[in-house]
């Protein structure tokens, strides 16, 4: 009998076939020998349900369920708070990078996480160094010897028991109109749809010349009297289209490189979602009307159903009115133009971070907003809307899950978080929050152009992201804040199209801005964030009069 999968099958395509969470296939199917499991049997069980295959993990094997219909043990990364090694960690990462480069390992990222079984209070592995490698590039025997070399480096900083894993992961960048609409979640209608066409953090944006290359606006600034929007350079001037030379608009004679609010994909997605809900509401109303025809329906239930029909009818009309407006007056990218590129940095790593080993990613741009697009009477600056996914009470519960860690507790009254400050470097390495089990962490929230509102946890040790040379960008090894999923069934923190989005802590302080992620080619397991305190310094070097956190208009 021939094997179910030919040996020449691509590991990624084989893996996605076997490992799709929606496939319904039992986990035992992974017992079939694949390129990775023939040498390392736990290649797809160590980090289940991630689709990223593990080439090798040092140390004792992690638990695997057995039996004919055994399912994988879902695992999730947890944050690490080790301030005692934070000062030497960048230098240690550089030593690991040099070691792996000398051995010929094609690394893509390095992530220091703890690991727990999903739902467990505490991790079973307090720290694992996970080295991302280019798929199909690393042989098992080289992975084993490389792990030994990395463990020797870790032992030199008193981490002799920390193990190392090599995981196949790719690094990706997450990439005359009517005025933008105002948004007031308390009195406005259908804010979860309306927010896409408003001046809110998380605004989906794209270049007018390439509306299919999409990203997110992360923070509003003000330079003089001009409102500007912070995003990534690879969103404002995508490398496949523009040379990596940087750009600054210094006079009115320069051609404008226009930016639109909602690229092609985001616009189509929002319109499709509105049409889908209108159809669903129509079916619900029809169902209620049929039920109301029953003669034996109790009066109280009849009144409840009649009230629900009225509510659904009102909601349907509001969605339909917004749908009509955006399809009639904002249907083409030209009708959604909101401004033009004011400044775009060269994409590189900048070692000006207090150490000479590694630098942060310099990948930022400013979009000058067309003043005709903003009503300054209603523009209230930097507020993060989260009402598309969470109620105020639910988000507060996620941000303050531990009764011993509620000294800074606050109510999110109107479904928004006021942004007002920056997370300082010490809070990144000395994680200030406690999760439900008393473990240190830093809870964060984001509204991405693709993903909407997501919650996660920022790690206390920096990761490394490697960007390979392409489109005029040199090979770059950069320090990154790694954000992992919140856990407990919450989705991945970001998706493609979220680059540029601001990441905020529970008090409304800016942690940083999404610049990419790592995972398989079709999903993001780890989100990489450039710290805001560092980006602000770079902005002030170019525009000394920039006001990073203006409070404007209606409060």
C-alpha positions in Angstrom: 0.0 0.0 0.0 1.4 3.4 -1.0 2.0 5.9 1.8 -0.7 8.5 2.3 1.7 11.4 1.5 4.5 11.2 -1.0 8.0 11.9 0.4 8.4 14.8 -2.0 5.4 16.7 -0.7 6.2 20.2 0.6 6.4 20.2 4.4 4.2 23.3 4.6 1.5 21.9 2.4 1.7 18.4 4.1 1.5 20.1 7.5 -1.4 22.3 6.7 -3.3 19.3 5.4 -2.6 17.2 8.5 -2.8 20.0 11.0 -5.7 22.2 10.0 -7.7 23.0 13.1 -10.9 23.0 10.9 -10.1 19.7 9.2 -11.6 17.5 12.0 -8.7 15.0 11.6 -7.6 13.4 14.9 -4.2 14.2 16.1 -3.0 10.6 15.6 -2.7 11.4 11.9 0.5 13.2 12.7 2.0 9.7 13.4 2.6 9.5 9.7 6.3 10.0 9.0 7.1 13.4 7.5 10.4 15.2 6.8 10.6 16.4 10.4 9.0 13.6 12.4 11.3 10.9 11.0 14.1 12.4 13.1 12.2 14.3 15.8 8.8 12.5 16.5 7.4 15.5 18.5 7.9 18.0 15.6 4.2 18.9 15.5 3.2 18.1 19.1 5.6 20.3 21.1 3.9 23.5 20.1 0.5 22.3 19.1 -1.8 23.9 17.8 0.7 26.1 16.0 1.4 24.8 12.5 5.1 25.6 12.9 7.1 22.4 12.8 10.0 21.8 15.3 13.2 20.5 13.9 14.6 19.7 17.3 14.2 20.6 21.0 16.9 19.9 23.5 16.2 18.5 27.0 13.6 16.0 28.3 10.6 15.3 25.9 7.4 17.2 26.6 4.3 15.2 27.4 2.4 13.6 24.5 -0.9 11.9 24.7 -1.1 8.4 23.5 -3.8 6.1 22.1 -5.5 5.5 18.8 -7.6 8.7 18.9 -5.3 10.8 21.1 -5.5 14.5 20.5 -2.6 16.9 20.8 -2.0 18.8 24.0 -2.7 22.5 23.2 0.2 24.6 24.4 0.5 28.4 24.7 3.5 30.7 25.3 3.7 32.7 28.5 5.6 35.9 29.2 9.0 35.8 31.0 10.0 38.4 33.6 13.8 38.1 34.3 15.0 41.6 35.2 18.2 40.2 36.6 19.5 39.3 33.2 17.8 42.1 31.2 21.0 44.2 31.1 23.1 41.4 29.5 20.4 39.9 27.3 21.0 42.0 24.1 24.7 41.0 24.2 23.7 37.4 24.8 21.4 37.5 21.9 24.2 38.9 19.7 26.5 36.0 20.8 23.8 33.5 19.9 23.3 35.1 16.5 27.0 35.1 15.7 27.3 31.5 16.9 24.4 30.3 14.7 25.6 32.3 11.7 29.0 30.6 12.0 27.3 27.2 12.1 25.3 28.1 9.0 21.9 28.1 10.7 19.5 30.3 8.7 17.7 31.9 11.6 14.7 34.1 11.2 14.0 35.1 14.8 14.8 34.2 18.4 12.0 34.2 21.1 12.5 33.6 24.8 9.2 32.3 26.2 7.8 30.2 29.0 5.4 27.4 27.9 2.3 26.0 29.5 -0.5 23.6 28.6 -3.5 25.6 27.7 -5.6 26.3 30.7 -2.9 25.5 33.3 -2.2 28.1 36.0 1.5 28.0 35.6 4.0 27.0 32.9 5.7 23.6 32.9 8.7 25.2 31.2 9.8 28.5 32.7 12.1 29.5 29.8 12.8 28.1 26.4 14.9 29.8 23.7 13.0 29.2 20.5 15.1 29.9 17.3 13.0 30.4 14.2 14.7 29.0 11.1 13.9 29.2 7.4 11.7 26.2 6.4 13.6 23.2 5.0 17.0 24.9 5.7 18.1 23.1 8.9 19.1 19.4 9.1 18.4 17.5 12.3 22.0 16.8 13.1 23.1 20.4 12.7 20.1 21.5 14.9 21.4 19.1 17.7 24.9 20.5 17.6 23.7 24.1 17.4 21.5 23.6 20.5 24.6 22.4 22.4 26.4 25.6 21.3 23.6 27.9 22.3 23.2 26.1 25.7 26.9 26.8 26.4 26.3 30.5 25.8 23.2 30.4 28.1 25.2 28.7 30.8 27.7 31.6 30.8 25.0 33.9 32.1 23.8 31.4 34.7 21.1 29.8 32.7 22.5 26.2 32.5 19.1 24.5 32.5 17.4 26.5 29.8 16.7 24.4 26.7 16.7 25.4 23.0 14.3 24.6 20.2 14.6 25.2 16.4 11.2 25.9 14.8 10.5 26.5 11.1 9.1 30.0 11.1 9.1 32.8 8.6 9.1 36.5 9.5 6.6 38.7 7.7 5.6 42.4 7.7 2.1 42.7 8.8 1.4 45.3 5.5 -11.2 64.7 -3.4 -13.0 62.7 -0.8 -15.7 63.2 1.8 -14.4 63.9 5.3 -13.9 61.0 7.7 -16.9 60.3 9.9 -17.0 61.1 13.7 -17.4 58.3 16.2 -19.1 58.5 19.6 -19.7 54.9 20.8 -22.2 56.0 23.4 -24.7 57.9 21.2 -23.6 56.9 17.7 -25.1 54.1 15.7 -23.4 50.8 14.7 -19.9 52.0 15.9 -18.4 48.6 15.2 -18.9 49.3 11.4 -18.7 53.1 11.5 -15.2 53.0 13.1 -13.7 51.9 9.9 -14.5 55.2 8.2 -13.5 57.4 11.2 -10.4 59.0 12.6 -9.7 56.4 15.2 -6.6 54.5 16.1 -6.4 51.3 14.1 -7.5 53.1 10.9 -6.9 50.7 8.0 -4.7 52.5 5.4 -2.9 51.9 2.1 -1.1 53.9 -0.6 -3.4 55.1 -3.2 -1.0 53.8 -5.9 -1.1 50.3 -4.4 -4.4 50.0 -2.4 -3.9 46.2 -2.1 -0.8 46.6 0.1 -2.5 47.5 3.4 -1.6 48.4 6.9 -2.7 50.4 10.0 -2.4 53.9 11.3 -1.1 53.7 14.9 -1.0 57.1 16.6 -2.0 60.7 15.9 0.6 63.4 16.3 0.7 67.1 15.6 3.6 69.0 13.9 3.0 72.7 14.2 -0.7 72.9 13.3 -0.7 69.9 11.0 -2.3 66.6 12.2 -0.2 63.6 11.2 -0.6 59.8 11.5 2.2 57.4 12.5 2.5 54.1 10.7 5.3 51.9 9.3 7.6 52.9 6.4 6.9 49.6 4.7 3.2 50.5 4.7 3.5 54.2 3.5 6.0 53.2 0.8 5.9 49.4 0.3 9.4 48.0 -0.6 8.1 46.1 -3.6 7.1 49.5 -5.2 9.5 52.0 -3.7 13.3 51.9 -3.2 14.5 51.8 0.4 15.9 55.3 0.3 13.6 57.1 2.7 11.6 60.2 1.8 10.8 63.6 3.3 8.3 66.1 1.8 9.9 69.5 2.4 8.1 71.8 -0.1 4.7 72.1 -1.7 6.3 71.5 -5.2 7.0 67.8 -4.4 4.5 65.3 -5.8 2.2 64.0 -3.1 2.2 60.2 -2.4 -1.5 59.8 -1.3 -2.7 57.5 1.4 -6.3 56.1 1.5 -8.3 55.1 4.6 -9.2 51.4 3.8 -7.3 49.7 1.1 -9.1 47.5 -1.4 -9.2 44.4 0.8 -10.3 46.3 4.0 -13.1 48.2 2.2 -14.5 45.0 0.6 -14.3 43.2 3.9 -16.3 45.8 5.8 -18.9 46.2 3.0 -19.3 42.4 2.9 -19.7 42.1 6.7 -22.4 44.8 6.7 -24.3 43.0 3.9 -23.9 39.7 5.8 -25.4 41.2 9.0 -28.3 42.8 7.1 -29.2 39.4 5.7 -28.9 37.8 9.1 -31.1 40.4 10.7 -33.7 39.9 8.0 -33.9 36.2 8.7 -34.2 36.8 12.4 -37.0 39.3 11.9 -38.8 36.8 9.7 -38.4 34.1 12.3 -39.8 36.3 15.1 -42.8 37.4 12.9 -43.7 33.7 12.3 -43.5 33.0 16.0 -45.7 36.0 16.8 -48.5 34.4 14.7 -48.9 31.6 17.3 -52.2 32.1 19.1 -51.0 30.5 22.3 -48.0 32.7 22.8 -48.0 34.2 26.3 -48.4 37.9 26.4 -45.1 38.6 28.1 -43.2 36.6 25.5 -45.2 38.3 22.7 -44.1 41.7 24.0 -40.5 40.6 24.3 -40.5 39.4 20.7 -42.2 42.5 19.4 -39.6 44.6 21.2 -36.9 42.6 19.6 -38.3 43.0 16.2 -38.4 46.8 16.7 -34.8 46.7 17.9 -33.6 44.6 15.0 -35.5 46.7 12.5 -33.8 49.9 13.8 -30.4 48.3 13.7 -30.9 47.0 10.2 -31.9 50.4 9.0 -28.8 52.0 10.6 -26.5 49.5 9.0 -28.2 49.9 5.7 -27.9 53.7 5.8 -24.1 53.4 6.5 -23.8 50.8 3.8 -25.5 53.1 1.3 -23.3 56.0 2.2 -20.0 54.2 2.0 -20.9 52.4 -1.3 -22.2 55.5 -2.9 -19.7 58.1 -1.8 -16.6 56.1 -0.8 -16.5 53.2 -3.3 -13.2 53.9 -5.0 -9.8 54.4 -3.4 -9.6 58.0 -4.7 -12.8 58.8 -2.7 -11.1 57.6 0.5 -7.9 59.6 0.3 -7.0 61.1 3.7 -3.6 62.6 3.2 -0.1 62.1 1.9 3.3 60.8 3.0 5.2 63.5 4.9 8.2 61.4 6.0 9.3 57.8 5.6 12.5 56.4 7.2 15.0 54.1 5.6 14.2 50.6 6.8 17.2 49.4 8.9 18.3 48.5 12.4 19.6 51.3 14.5 22.1 50.5 17.2 21.5 53.7 19.0 19.7 52.0 21.9 22.2 52.1 24.7 24.2 49.1 23.6 26.4 48.2 20.7 25.1 44.7 20.1 21.7 45.0 18.4 19.4 47.8 17.4 15.6 48.4 17.1 13.9 48.4 13.8 13.8 51.8 12.1 10.6 51.4 10.1 8.3 54.4 10.6 6.5 56.9 8.6 4.3 60.0 9.1 1.2 60.7 7.0 0.1 64.3 6.9 -3.6 64.3 7.1 -5.6 66.4 4.8 -7.3 69.0 7.1 -10.4 68.8 5.0 -10.8 65.2 6.2 -11.0 66.1 9.8 -13.7 68.0 11.7 -11.6 69.6 14.4 -14.8 70.3 16.4 -15.3 66.6 17.0 -11.8 65.2 16.6 -10.7 64.1 20.0 -7.2 62.8 19.3 -5.8 59.4 20.4 -8.6 57.1 21.6 -8.6 53.4 21.1 -12.0 52.0 20.3 -12.6 48.4 21.4 -16.4 48.1 21.2 -16.1 45.9 18.1 -15.0 42.9 20.3 -15.4 43.8 23.9 -17.7 45.4 26.4 -16.1 47.8 28.9 -16.6 45.3 31.7 -15.2 42.3 29.8 -12.0 44.2 28.7 -11.4 45.5 32.2 -11.7 42.0 33.6 -9.1 40.8 31.1 -6.7 43.7 31.9 -7.1 43.3 35.7 -7.6 39.6 36.3 -5.8 39.5 39.7 -7.5 41.0 42.8 -4.0 41.8 44.2 -3.1 43.9 41.1 -5.9 46.5 40.9 -4.3 49.7 42.3 -4.6 51.4 38.9 -8.0 49.9 38.0 -10.2 52.2 35.9 -13.5 52.1 34.1 -13.5 52.2 30.3 -16.7 54.2 30.3 -17.4 54.8 26.6 -15.9 51.8 24.9 -12.6 53.6 24.3 -9.2 54.0 26.0 -7.7 57.5 26.2 -4.0 57.3 25.1 -1.8 59.6 27.2 1.7 58.3 27.9 4.5 55.9 26.9 5.4 52.6 28.6 9.0 53.3 29.9 11.8 50.8 29.3 11.8 49.6 32.9 8.2 48.4 32.6 9.1 46.4 29.6 11.8 44.3 31.4 10.1 44.5 34.9 6.7 43.4 33.9 4.3 45.4 36.1 1.1 43.4 35.9 0.0 40.1 37.5 -2.1 37.5 35.7 -4.8 35.5 37.4 -2.2 33.1 38.7 0.1 35.8 40.1 2.7 35.6 37.3 4.3 38.8 36.1 3.2 40.0 32.7 2.3 43.1 30.7 -1.3 43.1 29.3 -1.7 44.9 26.1 -4.5 45.8 23.6 -4.5 46.8 19.9 -7.0 47.7 17.2 -5.5 46.5 13.9 -6.7 47.3 10.5 -7.3 43.6 9.8 -7.8 42.0 13.1 -9.8 44.6 15.0 -9.4 44.7 18.7 -7.1 42.0 20.1 -5.6 41.5 23.6 -2.2 39.9 24.4 0.8 39.8 26.7 4.2 41.5 26.1 7.3 39.5 27.0 9.9 40.7 29.5 12.9 39.6 27.5 13.6 40.9 24.0 13.3 38.8 20.9 15.4 39.0 17.8 13.9 39.3 14.3 16.0 38.8 11.2 15.0 40.6 8.0 16.6 39.1 4.9 17.9 41.4 2.1 15.3 42.2 -0.5 14.0 45.3 -2.3 17.1 47.3 -1.3 16.8 46.4 2.4 20.0 45.1 4.0 20.0 42.0 6.2 18.9 43.2 9.6 19.0 41.7 13.0 16.8 43.8 15.3 15.6 43.8 18.9 11.9 43.4 19.2 9.3 43.4 21.9 7.4 40.1 21.4 3.7 40.0 22.1 2.0 36.6 22.4 -1.7 35.7 22.5 -3.6 36.4 25.7 -4.5 32.7 26.1 -7.7 31.1 27.2 -9.1 30.8 23.7 -8.3 34.3 22.5 -7.0 34.5 19.0 -3.5 35.4 17.8 -2.6 39.0 18.6 -2.2 40.2 15.0 -2.7 39.4 11.3 -1.3 40.6 8.0 -2.5 44.1 7.5 -1.9 45.2 11.1 1.6 46.6 10.6 1.7 50.2 12.0 -0.9 49.6 14.6 -0.3 51.0 18.1 0.0 48.6 21.0 -1.2 50.0 24.4 -1.2 48.8 28.0 -4.3 48.8 30.1 -3.8 52.4 31.3 -3.6 53.8 27.7 0.2 54.1 27.6 1.8 53.3 24.2 4.1 50.2 24.3 5.0 50.4 20.6 4.0 49.8 17.1 3.5 46.5 15.2 6.2 46.0 12.5 5.8 42.3 11.7 5.3 38.8 13.0 6.6 35.3 12.9 4.9 32.0 12.3 4.1 29.8 9.3 3.4 31.5 6.0 -0.3 31.8 6.7 -0.5 32.8 10.4 1.2 34.8 13.0 2.3 33.1 16.3 4.4 36.0 17.6 3.9 39.7 17.0 6.9 42.0 16.9 6.7 45.5 18.2 9.1 48.4 18.1 9.1 50.3 21.4 7.4 53.7 21.3 9.9 55.5 23.6 12.5 54.8 20.9 10.3 55.8 17.9 9.5 59.1 19.7 13.1 59.9 19.9 13.6 59.3 16.2 10.6 61.5 15.4 11.8 64.4 17.5 15.2 64.2 15.8 13.5 65.1 12.5 10.6 67.2 13.8 11.6 68.8 17.1 8.2 70.5 17.5 6.2 67.3 17.1 3.6 66.9 19.8 3.3 63.1 20.2 0.1 63.1 22.3 -2.1 66.0 21.4 -5.5 66.3 23.0 -7.8 68.0 20.5 -11.4 68.9 20.1 -14.2 67.1 22.1 -13.0 65.4 25.3 
